[in-house]
């Protein structure tokens, strides 16, 4: 009987630890990124292929990006900066002009 209690305690501890870790470390954010096509999608998502970003998915239809990231490793404003550096405007930051002019013609989305 003593062993069973120990096992139950151990399993609960592992479950609890796993649960806490996955919740504490992954933050999800969704915001608008101005762009046009599949190539834009690739450029934007590649720009976010850095440490701390677990996944990034930009929709060519809604122009919204969904990012899962580790807030203890990267900040939300850094995510905007990375996208801006690749030439794309976000809700909060303006895309780098030089990077924008280097984008293929089809990707030069209309700027406001
Ligand atoms: Cu494009």
Backbone and ligand atoms as CSV (ligand in chain L), in Angstrom:
chain,resi,resn,atom,element,x,y,z
A,1,UNK,N,N,0.830,-1.218,0.000
A,1,UNK,CA,C,0.000,0.000,0.000
A,1,UNK,C,C,0.861,1.262,0.000
A,2,UNK,N,N,1.954,1.195,0.712
A,2,UNK,CA,C,2.839,2.345,0.811
A,2,UNK,C,C,3.415,2.708,-0.565
A,3,UNK,N,N,3.770,1.630,-1.305
A,3,UNK,CA,C,4.337,1.844,-2.639
A,3,UNK,C,C,3.363,2.519,-3.584
A,4,UNK,N,N,2.108,2.076,-3.497
A,4,UNK,CA,C,1.092,2.663,-4.383
A,4,UNK,C,C,0.952,4.159,-4.108
A,5,UNK,N,N,0.951,4.530,-2.851
A,5,UNK,CA,C,0.861,5.954,-2.508
A,5,UNK,C,C,2.036,6.721,-3.090
A,6,UNK,N,N,3.202,6.102,-3.006
A,6,UNK,CA,C,4.394,6.771,-3.541
A,6,UNK,C,C,4.271,6.987,-5.038
A,7,UNK,N,N,3.796,5.925,-5.705
A,7,UNK,CA,C,3.649,6.015,-7.168
A,7,UNK,C,C,2.638,7.098,-7.530
A,8,UNK,N,N,1.528,7.111,-6.812
A,8,UNK,CA,C,0.504,8.127,-7.094
A,8,UNK,C,C,1.078,9.531,-6.882
A,9,UNK,N,N,1.818,9.697,-5.817
A,9,UNK,CA,C,2.419,10.991,-5.520
A,9,UNK,C,C,3.385,11.396,-6.637
A,10,UNK,N,N,4.159,10.444,-7.114
A,10,UNK,CA,C,5.149,10.714,-8.156
A,10,UNK,C,C,4.479,11.099,-9.472
A,11,UNK,N,N,3.450,10.312,-9.827
A,11,UNK,CA,C,2.731,10.587,-11.064
A,11,UNK,C,C,2.067,11.969,-10.996
A,12,UNK,N,N,1.473,12.289,-9.861
A,12,UNK,CA,C,0.834,13.605,-9.716
A,12,UNK,C,C,1.867,14.706,-9.877
A,13,UNK,N,N,3.024,14.488,-9.287
A,13,UNK,CA,C,4.082,15.494,-9.344
A,13,UNK,C,C,4.528,15.720,-10.791
A,14,UNK,N,N,4.729,14.620,-11.505
A,14,UNK,CA,C,5.167,14.729,-12.908
A,14,UNK,C,C,4.101,15.444,-13.742
A,15,UNK,N,N,2.861,15.048,-13.552
A,15,UNK,CA,C,1.771,15.673,-14.299
A,15,UNK,C,C,1.710,17.167,-13.996
A,16,UNK,N,N,1.805,17.493,-12.736
A,16,UNK,CA,C,1.740,18.886,-12.298
A,16,UNK,C,C,2.883,19.700,-12.897
A,17,UNK,N,N,4.090,19.142,-12.832
A,17,UNK,CA,C,5.272,19.832,-13.351
A,17,UNK,C,C,5.143,20.073,-14.855
A,18,UNK,N,N,4.726,19.038,-15.582
A,18,UNK,CA,C,4.581,19.162,-17.031
A,18,UNK,C,C,3.536,20.225,-17.368
A,19,UNK,N,N,2.440,20.186,-16.659
A,19,UNK,CA,C,1.353,21.130,-16.875
A,19,UNK,C,C,1.837,22.565,-16.653
A,20,UNK,N,N,2.538,22.780,-15.547
A,20,UNK,CA,C,3.032,24.117,-15.226
A,20,UNK,C,C,4.020,24.608,-16.270
A,21,UNK,N,N,4.939,23.738,-16.665
A,21,UNK,CA,C,5.947,24.140,-17.635
A,21,UNK,C,C,5.332,24.578,-18.952
A,22,UNK,N,N,4.397,23.767,-19.448
A,22,UNK,CA,C,3.849,24.097,-20.754
A,22,UNK,C,C,3.030,25.374,-20.689
A,23,UNK,N,N,2.439,25.654,-19.540
A,23,UNK,CA,C,1.654,26.872,-19.437
A,23,UNK,C,C,2.494,28.114,-19.186
A,24,UNK,N,N,3.512,27.961,-18.373
A,24,UNK,CA,C,4.312,29.118,-17.994
A,24,UNK,C,C,5.201,29.590,-19.140
A,25,UNK,N,N,5.580,28.664,-20.026
A,25,UNK,CA,C,6.596,29.050,-21.005
A,25,UNK,C,C,6.071,29.459,-22.373
A,26,UNK,N,N,4.888,28.994,-22.728
A,26,UNK,CA,C,4.415,29.335,-24.067
A,26,UNK,C,C,3.336,30.405,-24.015
A,27,UNK,N,N,3.612,31.492,-24.739
A,27,UNK,CA,C,2.661,32.583,-24.824
A,27,UNK,C,C,2.209,32.651,-26.275
A,28,UNK,N,N,0.932,32.903,-26.467
A,28,UNK,CA,C,0.440,33.017,-27.840
A,28,UNK,C,C,-0.001,34.430,-28.107
A,29,UNK,N,N,0.311,34.877,-29.331
A,29,UNK,CA,C,-0.076,36.230,-29.697
A,29,UNK,C,C,-0.537,36.209,-31.154
A,30,UNK,N,N,-1.448,37.117,-31.463
A,30,UNK,CA,C,-1.973,37.192,-32.829
A,30,UNK,C,C,-2.065,38.661,-33.194
A,31,UNK,N,N,-1.480,39.037,-34.334
A,31,UNK,CA,C,-1.591,40.434,-34.762
A,31,UNK,C,C,-1.474,40.538,-36.285
A,32,UNK,N,N,-1.735,41.706,-36.805
A,32,UNK,CA,C,-1.750,41.907,-38.257
A,32,UNK,C,C,-0.369,42.225,-38.806
A,33,UNK,N,N,-0.064,41.578,-39.929
A,33,UNK,CA,C,1.177,41.870,-40.655
A,33,UNK,C,C,0.782,42.106,-42.104
A,34,UNK,N,N,1.182,43.261,-42.650
A,34,UNK,CA,C,0.789,43.589,-44.015
A,34,UNK,C,C,1.652,42.841,-45.023
A,35,UNK,N,N,1.000,42.138,-45.956
A,35,UNK,CA,C,1.714,41.376,-46.973
A,35,UNK,C,C,0.739,40.881,-48.013
A,36,UNK,N,N,1.248,40.167,-49.009
A,36,UNK,CA,C,0.389,39.729,-50.109
A,36,UNK,C,C,0.212,38.224,-50.268
A,37,UNK,N,N,1.328,37.543,-50.477
A,37,UNK,CA,C,1.235,36.212,-51.062
A,37,UNK,C,C,1.974,35.125,-50.273
A,38,UNK,N,N,2.078,33.962,-50.891
A,38,UNK,CA,C,2.775,32.822,-50.280
A,38,UNK,C,C,4.253,33.131,-50.014
A,39,UNK,N,N,4.839,33.932,-50.917
A,39,UNK,CA,C,6.247,34.278,-50.723
A,39,UNK,C,C,6.430,35.175,-49.501
A,40,UNK,N,N,5.461,36.071,-49.320
A,40,UNK,CA,C,5.471,36.938,-48.134
A,40,UNK,C,C,5.404,36.063,-46.888
A,41,UNK,N,N,4.522,35.088,-46.950
A,41,UNK,CA,C,4.327,34.164,-45.827
A,41,UNK,C,C,5.654,33.514,-45.448
A,42,UNK,N,N,6.379,33.073,-46.479
A,42,UNK,CA,C,7.651,32.403,-46.236
A,42,UNK,C,C,8.659,33.365,-45.596
A,43,UNK,N,N,8.734,34.585,-46.148
A,43,UNK,CA,C,9.682,35.580,-45.633
A,43,UNK,C,C,9.357,35.939,-44.181
A,44,UNK,N,N,8.080,36.170,-43.916
A,44,UNK,CA,C,7.646,36.569,-42.574
A,44,UNK,C,C,7.918,35.453,-41.563
A,45,UNK,N,N,7.551,34.243,-41.945
A,45,UNK,CA,C,7.729,33.119,-41.012
A,45,UNK,C,C,9.205,32.779,-40.816
A,46,UNK,N,N,10.003,32.945,-41.873
A,46,UNK,CA,C,11.446,32.690,-41.746
A,46,UNK,C,C,12.088,33.717,-40.820
A,47,UNK,N,N,11.608,34.964,-40.883
A,47,UNK,CA,C,12.144,36.019,-40.021
A,47,UNK,C,C,11.950,35.673,-38.546
A,48,UNK,N,N,10.940,34.859,-38.282
A,48,UNK,CA,C,10.625,34.506,-36.897
A,48,UNK,C,C,11.237,33.164,-36.479
A,49,UNK,N,N,12.079,32.623,-37.345
A,49,UNK,CA,C,12.715,31.346,-37.035
A,49,UNK,C,C,13.930,31.605,-36.141
A,50,UNK,N,N,13.647,31.996,-34.914
A,50,UNK,CA,C,14.710,32.325,-33.963
A,50,UNK,C,C,14.441,31.607,-32.636
A,51,UNK,N,N,15.442,31.644,-31.775
A,51,UNK,CA,C,15.318,31.008,-30.474
A,51,UNK,C,C,14.190,31.655,-29.671
A,52,UNK,N,N,13.349,30.851,-29.072
A,52,UNK,CA,C,12.262,31.382,-28.257
A,52,UNK,C,C,10.929,31.363,-28.988
A,53,UNK,N,N,10.974,31.272,-30.328
A,53,UNK,CA,C,9.727,31.197,-31.088
A,53,UNK,C,C,9.434,29.736,-31.402
A,54,UNK,N,N,8.305,29.272,-30.924
A,54,UNK,CA,C,7.963,27.862,-31.125
A,54,UNK,C,C,7.272,27.630,-32.452
A,55,UNK,N,N,6.387,28.530,-32.823
A,55,UNK,CA,C,5.732,28.401,-34.123
A,55,UNK,C,C,5.223,29.754,-34.575
A,56,UNK,N,N,5.169,29.933,-35.877
A,56,UNK,CA,C,4.654,31.172,-36.455
A,56,UNK,C,C,3.871,30.788,-37.693
A,57,UNK,N,N,2.650,31.308,-37.783
A,57,UNK,CA,C,1.805,30.962,-38.921
A,57,UNK,C,C,1.045,32.199,-39.386
A,58,UNK,N,N,1.412,32.665,-40.594
A,58,UNK,CA,C,0.776,33.860,-41.157
A,58,UNK,C,C,-0.231,33.445,-42.210
A,59,UNK,N,N,-1.397,34.057,-42.188
A,59,UNK,CA,C,-2.435,33.718,-43.144
A,59,UNK,C,C,-2.455,34.722,-44.295
A,60,UNK,N,N,-2.351,34.219,-45.531
A,60,UNK,CA,C,-2.394,35.109,-46.697
A,60,UNK,C,C,-3.790,35.721,-46.854
A,61,UNK,N,N,-4.788,35.088,-46.284
A,61,UNK,CA,C,-6.155,35.598,-46.397
A,61,UNK,C,C,-6.483,36.681,-45.372
A,62,UNK,N,N,-6.261,36.358,-44.115
A,62,UNK,CA,C,-6.623,37.325,-43.070
A,62,UNK,C,C,-5.492,38.298,-42.747
A,63,UNK,N,N,-4.274,38.009,-43.229
A,63,UNK,CA,C,-3.059,38.804,-42.938
A,63,UNK,C,C,-2.739,38.832,-41.440
A,64,UNK,N,N,-3.239,37.839,-40.733
A,64,UNK,CA,C,-2.970,37.770,-39.301
A,64,UNK,C,C,-1.891,36.714,-39.060
A,65,UNK,N,N,-1.019,37.023,-38.116
A,65,UNK,CA,C,-0.013,36.028,-37.765
A,65,UNK,C,C,-0.293,35.519,-36.356
A,66,UNK,N,N,-0.111,34.220,-36.193
A,66,UNK,CA,C,-0.261,33.613,-34.871
A,66,UNK,C,C,1.090,33.069,-34.474
A,67,UNK,N,N,1.582,33.547,-33.349
A,67,UNK,CA,C,2.912,33.139,-32.895
A,67,UNK,C,C,2.830,32.519,-31.503
A,68,UNK,N,N,3.491,31.384,-31.355
A,68,UNK,CA,C,3.646,30.787,-30.025
A,68,UNK,C,C,5.105,30.981,-29.656
A,69,UNK,N,N,5.331,31.665,-28.528
A,69,UNK,CA,C,6.708,31.954,-28.157
A,69,UNK,C,C,6.918,31.827,-26.653
A,70,UNK,N,N,8.190,31.797,-26.277
A,70,UNK,CA,C,8.528,31.690,-24.862
A,70,UNK,C,C,8.869,33.085,-24.349
A,71,UNK,N,N,7.984,33.617,-23.536
A,71,UNK,CA,C,8.116,34.998,-23.074
A,71,UNK,C,C,9.380,35.240,-22.244
A,72,UNK,N,N,9.930,34.165,-21.684
A,72,UNK,CA,C,11.166,34.358,-20.917
A,72,UNK,C,C,12.394,34.415,-21.833
A,73,UNK,N,N,12.204,34.099,-23.105
A,73,UNK,CA,C,13.339,34.110,-24.044
A,73,UNK,C,C,13.255,35.239,-25.071
A,74,UNK,N,N,12.042,35.659,-25.389
A,74,UNK,CA,C,11.886,36.704,-26.411
A,74,UNK,C,C,10.636,37.528,-26.070
A,75,UNK,N,N,10.705,38.830,-26.350
A,75,UNK,CA,C,9.570,39.685,-26.003
A,75,UNK,C,C,8.659,39.880,-27.212
A,76,UNK,N,N,7.438,40.306,-26.936
A,76,UNK,CA,C,6.499,40.512,-28.038
A,76,UNK,C,C,6.999,41.634,-28.957
A,77,UNK,N,N,7.589,42.669,-28.377
A,77,UNK,CA,C,8.055,43.769,-29.226
A,77,UNK,C,C,9.192,43.320,-30.140
A,78,UNK,N,N,9.984,42.352,-29.660
A,78,UNK,CA,C,11.060,41.800,-30.494
A,78,UNK,C,C,10.473,41.068,-31.711
A,79,UNK,N,N,9.322,40.444,-31.534
A,79,UNK,CA,C,8.672,39.735,-32.644
A,79,UNK,C,C,8.297,40.735,-33.736
A,80,UNK,N,N,7.772,41.892,-33.306
A,80,UNK,CA,C,7.416,42.943,-34.265
A,80,UNK,C,C,8.675,43.444,-34.978
A,81,UNK,N,N,9.751,43.615,-34.207
A,81,UNK,CA,C,11.017,44.106,-34.778
A,81,UNK,C,C,11.563,43.154,-35.831
A,82,UNK,N,N,11.499,41.857,-35.552
A,82,UNK,CA,C,12.017,40.861,-36.494
A,82,UNK,C,C,11.249,40.904,-37.810
A,83,UNK,N,N,9.935,41.055,-37.710
A,83,UNK,CA,C,9.106,41.117,-38.916
A,83,UNK,C,C,9.409,42.409,-39.672
A,84,UNK,N,N,9.505,43.508,-38.935
A,84,UNK,CA,C,9.795,44.807,-39.551
A,84,UNK,C,C,11.151,44.775,-40.263
A,85,UNK,N,N,12.128,44.100,-39.670
A,85,UNK,CA,C,13.464,44.023,-40.262
A,85,UNK,C,C,13.443,43.274,-41.592
A,86,UNK,N,N,12.449,42.401,-41.783
A,86,UNK,CA,C,12.382,41.651,-43.030
A,86,UNK,C,C,11.612,42.434,-44.096
A,87,UNK,N,N,11.145,43.641,-43.740
A,87,UNK,CA,C,10.495,44.520,-44.719
A,87,UNK,C,C,8.995,44.623,-44.604
A,88,UNK,N,N,8.427,44.005,-43.596
A,88,UNK,CA,C,6.965,44.007,-43.476
A,88,UNK,C,C,6.471,44.873,-42.317
A,89,UNK,N,N,5.402,45.604,-42.589
A,89,UNK,CA,C,4.773,46.422,-41.545
A,89,UNK,C,C,3.907,45.537,-40.661
A,90,UNK,N,N,3.902,45.825,-39.385
A,90,UNK,CA,C,2.961,45.162,-38.481
A,90,UNK,C,C,2.073,46.265,-37.899
A,91,UNK,N,N,1.130,45.866,-37.061
A,91,UNK,CA,C,0.266,46.855,-36.402
A,91,UNK,C,C,1.079,47.869,-35.607
A,92,UNK,N,N,2.191,47.398,-35.057
A,92,UNK,CA,C,2.940,48.239,-34.121
A,92,UNK,C,C,4.255,48.781,-34.656
A,93,UNK,N,N,4.804,48.161,-35.718
A,93,UNK,CA,C,6.091,48.664,-36.181
A,93,UNK,C,C,6.129,48.765,-37.695
A,94,UNK,N,N,6.923,49.722,-38.166
A,94,UNK,CA,C,7.015,49.960,-39.600
A,94,UNK,C,C,8.152,49.125,-40.173
A,95,UNK,N,N,7.883,48.473,-41.298
A,95,UNK,CA,C,8.890,47.638,-41.937
A,95,UNK,C,C,10.088,48.441,-42.407
A,96,UNK,N,N,11.245,47.821,-42.385
A,96,UNK,CA,C,12.481,48.446,-42.846
A,96,UNK,C,C,12.344,48.805,-44.330
A,97,UNK,N,N,12.620,50.105,-44.675
A,97,UNK,CA,C,12.424,50.565,-46.055
A,97,UNK,C,C,13.327,49.849,-47.050
A,98,UNK,N,N,14.574,49.633,-46.644
A,98,UNK,CA,C,15.532,48.982,-47.544
A,98,UNK,C,C,15.110,47.531,-47.808
A,99,UNK,N,N,14.726,46.836,-46.756
A,99,UNK,CA,C,14.286,45.447,-46.914
A,99,UNK,C,C,13.023,45.392,-47.765
A,100,UNK,N,N,12.147,46.384,-47.556
A,100,UNK,CA,C,10.904,46.443,-48.347
A,100,UNK,C,C,11.221,46.606,-49.829
A,101,UNK,N,N,12.139,47.517,-50.180
A,101,UNK,CA,C,12.445,47.757,-51.599
A,101,UNK,C,C,13.172,46.571,-52.226
A,102,UNK,N,N,13.755,45.704,-51.395
A,102,UNK,CA,C,14.412,44.506,-51.915
A,102,UNK,C,C,13.466,43.315,-52.070
A,103,UNK,N,N,12.236,43.491,-51.636
A,103,UNK,CA,C,11.273,42.387,-51.752
A,103,UNK,C,C,10.906,42.209,-53.226
A,104,UNK,N,N,10.594,40.981,-53.650
A,104,UNK,CA,C,10.149,40.782,-55.028
A,104,UNK,C,C,8.914,41.648,-55.300
A,105,UNK,N,N,8.745,42.077,-56.558
A,105,UNK,CA,C,7.645,42.963,-56.937
A,105,UNK,C,C,6.286,42.548,-56.421
A,106,UNK,N,N,6.006,41.241,-56.507
A,106,UNK,CA,C,4.683,40.750,-56.087
A,106,UNK,C,C,4.482,40.895,-54.579
A,107,UNK,N,N,5.589,41.012,-53.863
A,107,UNK,CA,C,5.490,41.095,-52.396
A,107,UNK,C,C,5.434,42.531,-51.892
A,108,UNK,N,N,5.622,43.503,-52.805
A,108,UNK,CA,C,5.595,44.886,-52.343
A,108,UNK,C,C,4.157,45.334,-52.152
A,109,UNK,N,N,3.654,44.937,-51.001
A,109,UNK,CA,C,2.290,45.228,-50.604
A,109,UNK,C,C,2.075,46.740,-50.554
A,110,UNK,N,N,0.831,47.145,-50.662
A,110,UNK,CA,C,0.499,48.562,-50.628
A,110,UNK,C,C,0.629,49.081,-49.210
A,111,UNK,N,N,1.444,50.129,-49.083
A,111,UNK,CA,C,1.645,50.696,-47.748
A,111,UNK,C,C,0.688,51.846,-47.524
A,112,UNK,N,N,0.350,52.029,-46.267
A,112,UNK,CA,C,-0.605,53.083,-45.952
A,112,UNK,C,C,0.065,54.462,-45.997
L,1,CU,CU,CU,4.665,38.122,-51.442
